[in-house]
Amino acid sequence: MCGIVGAVANRNVVPVLVQGLARLEYRGYDSCGVAVYSQGEQGAPCGLERARSTQRVAELAEQVSGAHGTACLQGHLGIAHTRWATHGAPSVHNAHPHFSHGPGADAAQRPGRVALVHNGIIENHDELRNQLQAKGYVFASQTDTEVIAHLIDSLYTGDLLDAVQASVKQLHGAYAIAVFCKDEPQRLVGARAGSPLVLGVGKKGQELFLASDAMALAGVTDQIVYLEEGDLVDLQPGRYWLQDGAGHTLTPAERPVRTVHAHSGAAELGPYRHYMQKEIFEQPRAIADTLEGVEGIAPELFEAAMNHAPGQNAARVFAQVDSVLILACGTSYYSGCAAKYWLESIARIPTQVEVASEYRYRESVPNPNTLVVTISQSGETADTLAALRHAKSLGMHKTLTICNVATSAMVRECSLAYVTRAGVEIGVASTKAFTTQLAGLFLLTLCLAQARGRLSEAEEQRHLKAMRHLPAALQAVLALEPQVIAWAEDFARKENALFLGRGLHYPIALEGALKLKEISYIHAEAYPAGELKHGPLALVTSEMPVVTVAPNDTLLEKLKSNLHEVRARGGVLYVLADSDTRIESAEGLHVIRMPEHYGELSPLLHVVPLQLLAYHTACARGTDVDKPRNLAKSVTVE
């Protein structure tokens, strides 16, 4: 989930590289670095130079500009990286870019020959490391990435592309790499397998770029080529070549240049303190945009224009499926758990929800008439992509994704898609992506219900009316923020919290607990409220706040009994109650009343105060809200 930027141009590319890193920092911030081929101005020697830091990109920007008294870093060819640590602690010597100086005990005293950045995990790095050490290579880091740099160096005979081609054949695992060599000072080579990489074509094709995400190139170019699995790209000033994994040259028709409007403004905070806060408050607009153009329930809503396998047969697929399998990770998994309740109660279709990282590695029973639904904000989540490919390998080819990035691997590899329009989400703790996923999943529920003859025209209109009201309803919930802040002041002093929900709102309790632990570092867990007596009740004290999601549904009276269980043990309750639940504040019982009761769509509203609670608790504790420790966004490693 690291971030990569590379550039070849007829100008100093360091500002472009650093600016790109700043936009990709959400992908990892354990360390960062830049490497260039220095042109040797003013008598300085030509060759590889780099700057690395375990601080944030802003500090690296000062370092390369010479603000720390160091020499200003300049070059027309360069690569940059922001790291989420997998192999080796966050430290300067483990920071990318990595150099290979060649074999020999004295190699470190010689000029670097190969410079490389990498996103992913190389599974056979130990085996390769042993082979390279036997050839005399000395390792300066604990990373799997340095293995790739030395491997390319060991196979280099004068043509960098040939060396990269030969190297990737020996790599097992996931990677996106960008590499250059001091012997070819105008050439940058990239390769990808399992991790995202895009090519940017700038100013009349004279400037060329690589990046993990098109957003890194916002303001530099909007002409983007999406590399496919196994692709290699060779960049030289004014021209580029693409090859597939078999070594065949790819034509512009096979890898077309697309215009992608990744506006830099999307990555600007504006009046907000943090991206997470901004994204919470963008939810009314995000939902409105996601539902824009939805005039009625029809299978065609799930036919994505950019699919490699266009879903012109959505109606046929929906008519044929007899079950649903949802594959997702993290927050997206919880949106799938909520959707299970909808799919089984409204569409009456059996539904299974699997953690993607588990599904792929166990024996399961395939059913070719299952609709496989993947959910991902980025569309590049490695575990979910791997689970999708596993399901397809078992003969389940009816695939659909709910995804926020139209150009992602997930959309390209599924035959049907609903692309949410949450916009760029930078905060690591997902917010607006979650609510827009729920909106897309509810539309899927209605489509499947219609296909199965379980959706009358009156019901369709009722549901559509409720969905159109969501933006206004969300605005009303956001107005509860001052009351949530009061709760957050209590939570900031605690080290543990328990979240309870029943039925459709149990996944919302799970999501609330996840948000709190992600950014405030308070240990939080969620339980179905009916399970209190099977363990969690033993933990309840006045020092462990209990958050309860209490909509006015058929389980309300049962839930009230669960609340009494907590109060009887001295627990302190924080209840999100619908307007008509008749739960009143009292000693040890704090109630925030929701503006209205929202029926089947209630999860989209009840999650918002939980997002705000996590956010304001984290602020009160002084944690880094957008960049929580040990976590990053766009998880492209398994």
BELDA-V324718 format. One record per backbone hydrogen bond with DSSP energy under -1.0 kcal/mol. NH is the residue of the N-H (numbers start at 1). CO is the residue of the C=O. E is the energy in kcal/mol with one decimal. If there is no record, write none. Layout:
<<NH;CO;E> <NH;CO;E>>
This chain:
<<3;82;-2.6> <5;80;-2.0> <6;210;-2.6> <7;78;-2.5> <8;208;-2.5> <9;76;-2.3> <13;75;-2.9> <17;13;-2.5> <18;14;-2.7> <19;15;-2.4> <20;16;-2.4> <21;17;-2.3> <22;18;-2.1> <23;19;-1.3> <24;20;-1.1> <27;24;-2.6> <28;25;-1.8> <30;83;-3.2> <32;53;-2.6> <33;81;-2.1> <34;51;-2.5> <35;79;-2.9> <36;49;-2.6> <37;77;-2.4> <38;47;-3.1> <44;41;-1.7> <47;38;-1.4> <49;36;-2.4> <51;34;-2.5> <53;32;-2.7> <59;56;-1.0> <60;56;-1.6> <61;57;-2.6> <62;58;-1.4> <63;59;-2.2> <64;60;-2.6> <65;61;-1.1> <66;63;-1.1> <67;62;-2.2> <69;66;-1.6> <73;64;-2.5> <78;7;-2.2> <79;35;-2.6> <80;5;-2.9> <81;33;-2.3> <82;3;-2.0> <83;31;-3.2> <95;92;-1.1> <98;116;-2.6> <100;114;-2.2> <104;136;-3.1> <107;104;-1.8> <109;106;-1.6> <110;107;-2.0> <113;100;-3.0> <114;100;-1.8> <115;180;-2.6> <116;98;-2.2> <117;178;-2.1> <119;176;-2.1> <123;172;-3.0> <125;122;-1.1> <128;124;-2.1> <129;125;-2.9> <130;126;-2.2> <131;127;-1.9> <132;128;-2.5> <133;129;-2.7> <134;130;-1.8> <136;133;-1.5> <137;132;-2.3> <149;145;-1.6> <150;146;-2.3> <151;147;-2.4> <152;148;-2.6> <153;149;-2.1> <154;150;-2.6> <155;151;-1.3> <163;159;-1.9> <164;160;-2.5> <165;161;-2.9> <166;162;-2.4> <167;163;-1.9> <168;164;-2.7> <170;167;-2.0> <174;121;-2.2> <175;193;-2.9> <176;119;-1.4> <177;191;-2.8> <178;117;-1.7> <179;189;-2.6> <180;115;-2.1> <182;113;-2.5> <184;181;-1.5> <187;184;-1.5> <188;235;-2.6> <189;179;-2.6> <190;233;-2.6> <191;177;-1.7> <192;231;-1.9> <193;175;-3.2> <198;211;-3.2> <199;225;-2.9> <200;209;-2.7> <201;223;-2.8> <202;207;-3.4> <205;202;-2.3> <206;203;-2.5> <208;8;-2.5> <209;200;-2.5> <210;6;-2.1> <211;198;-1.9> <212;4;-1.8> <216;213;-1.7> <217;214;-1.7> <218;215;-1.5> <220;217;-2.5> <221;217;-2.2> <224;258;-3.3> <225;199;-3.0> <227;197;-1.5> <230;192;-1.8> <231;228;-2.3> <232;243;-2.6> <233;190;-2.7> <234;241;-2.7> <235;188;-3.3> <236;239;-2.5> <239;236;-2.6> <241;234;-1.9> <243;232;-2.6> <244;248;-2.1> <247;244;-2.2> <250;242;-3.0> <255;251;-1.9> <258;224;-3.6> <260;222;-3.0> <262;260;-1.5> <263;261;-1.2> <266;263;-1.3> <267;264;-1.8> <268;265;-1.7> <272;269;-1.3> <278;274;-2.1> <279;275;-2.9> <280;276;-2.2> <281;277;-2.1> <283;280;-1.2> <286;282;-2.8> <287;283;-2.7> <288;284;-2.1> <289;285;-2.9> <290;286;-2.3> <291;287;-2.0> <294;291;-2.1> <295;293;-1.3> <301;298;-1.9> <302;299;-2.4> <303;300;-1.6> <307;304;-1.1> <312;310;-1.1> <314;311;-1.4> <317;313;-2.6> <318;314;-2.8> <319;315;-1.8> <320;316;-1.3> <321;317;-1.8> <322;369;-2.1> <324;350;-2.5> <325;371;-2.6> <326;352;-3.2> <327;373;-2.9> <328;354;-1.7> <332;329;-1.2> <334;330;-1.4> <335;331;-1.8> <336;332;-1.8> <337;333;-2.1> <338;334;-2.0> <339;335;-2.1> <340;336;-1.6> <342;338;-1.2> <343;339;-3.2> <344;340;-2.2> <345;341;-2.0> <346;342;-3.2> <347;342;-1.0> <349;343;-1.8> <352;324;-2.5> <354;326;-3.2> <356;328;-2.4> <358;355;-1.7> <359;355;-2.3> <360;356;-1.4> <362;359;-1.3> <370;367;-2.2> <371;323;-2.7> <372;398;-3.0> <373;325;-3.4> <374;400;-2.5> <375;327;-1.7> <376;402;-2.1> <382;635;-2.1> <385;381;-2.6> <386;382;-2.6> <387;383;-2.2> <388;384;-2.4> <389;385;-2.5> <390;386;-2.2> <391;387;-2.6> <392;388;-2.3> <393;389;-2.1> <394;390;-1.1> <395;392;-1.8> <396;391;-2.0> <397;395;-1.1> <399;397;-1.2> <400;372;-2.8> <401;416;-1.6> <402;374;-2.6> <403;418;-1.8> <404;377;-1.0> <408;405;-1.6> <410;379;-1.9> <412;408;-2.0> <413;409;-2.3> <414;410;-1.2> <416;399;-1.4> <417;302;-2.2> <418;401;-2.7> <420;403;-2.4> <428;626;-1.2> <435;431;-1.7> <436;432;-2.1> <437;433;-2.1> <438;434;-2.1> <439;435;-1.8> <440;436;-2.3> <441;437;-2.7> <442;438;-2.2> <443;439;-1.9> <444;440;-2.0> <445;441;-2.2> <446;442;-2.2> <447;443;-2.3> <448;444;-2.6> <449;445;-2.5> <450;446;-2.4> <451;447;-2.4> <452;448;-1.5> <453;450;-1.6> <454;449;-3.3> <460;456;-2.5> <461;457;-2.2> <462;458;-2.1> <463;459;-2.6> <464;460;-2.5> <465;461;-2.3> <466;462;-2.0> <467;463;-2.4> <468;464;-2.4> <469;465;-1.2> <470;467;-1.2> <473;469;-2.4> <474;470;-2.9> <475;471;-1.9> <476;472;-1.8> <477;473;-1.7> <478;474;-2.6> <479;475;-1.1> <480;477;-2.2> <481;478;-1.7> <483;480;-1.1> <484;480;-1.7> <485;481;-2.4> <486;482;-1.3> <487;483;-1.4> <488;484;-2.5> <489;485;-1.7> <491;487;-2.2> <492;488;-2.3> <493;490;-1.2> <494;491;-2.2> <497;523;-1.9> <498;545;-2.5> <499;525;-2.6> <500;547;-3.1> <501;527;-1.4> <505;502;-2.0> <506;503;-2.0> <509;505;-1.8> <510;506;-2.2> <511;507;-2.3> <512;508;-2.4> <513;509;-2.3> <514;510;-2.2> <515;511;-2.4> <516;512;-2.0> <517;513;-2.4> <518;514;-2.5> <519;515;-1.7> <520;516;-2.1> <523;495;-1.8> <525;497;-1.7> <527;499;-2.5> <529;501;-2.3> <531;528;-2.6> <532;529;-1.6> <534;531;-2.2> <537;532;-2.4> <538;535;-1.8> <539;536;-2.1> <544;541;-1.6> <546;572;-2.6> <547;498;-3.1> <548;574;-2.7> <549;500;-2.3> <550;576;-3.0> <553;551;-1.8> <556;553;-1.9> <559;555;-2.5> <560;556;-2.4> <561;557;-1.6> <562;558;-1.6> <563;559;-2.0> <564;560;-1.9> <565;561;-1.7> <566;562;-1.5> <567;563;-2.5> <568;564;-2.4> <569;566;-1.1> <570;567;-1.8> <571;566;-2.3> <573;588;-2.9> <574;546;-2.8> <575;590;-3.4> <576;548;-2.9> <577;592;-2.2> <578;550;-1.8> <581;578;-1.6> <586;589;-2.3> <589;586;-2.5> <590;573;-2.9> <592;575;-2.8> <594;577;-3.6> <601;598;-1.4> <602;599;-1.8> <604;601;-1.2> <605;602;-1.2> <606;602;-2.6> <607;603;-1.6> <611;607;-2.0> <612;608;-2.4> <613;609;-2.4> <614;610;-2.1> <615;611;-2.4> <616;612;-2.8> <617;613;-2.2> <618;614;-2.3> <619;615;-2.2> <620;616;-2.3> <621;617;-1.7> <623;618;-1.9> <625;623;-1.2> <631;628;-1.6> <633;26;-2.8> <636;634;-1.3>>
